[in-house]
Amino acid sequence: MEKTITLKVNGEPFSFNMTSEAYNAFLDETEPGKKVGPSHNLLMRTVAPENKDALRELLTQPAAAILLMQSLTEHYVPDLNIEVGE
């Protein structure tokens, strides 16, 4: 599934081109205790080229990678209604 998501950060728009492959790579890289690196990688892999330099600068701020990743994946992952069958 491909989806372009634009997040506004401090008034500046950042566009991300999310794909199943990018999201799955993020999940594969995530381990207990390793969240910042995989989040940074996902953001840099999917950001539009014209936003790359501004994103790189933004990611120097504490927790920016985690906060952006959470917002990005929240808008990417479908809302599924899952119930346990009996």
Secondary structure, DSSP 8 states (H G I E B T S, - for coil): --EEEEEEETTEEEEEEE-HHHHHHHHHH-BTTB-HHHHHHHHHHHB-GGGHHHHHHHTTSTTHHHHHHHHHHHHHS---------
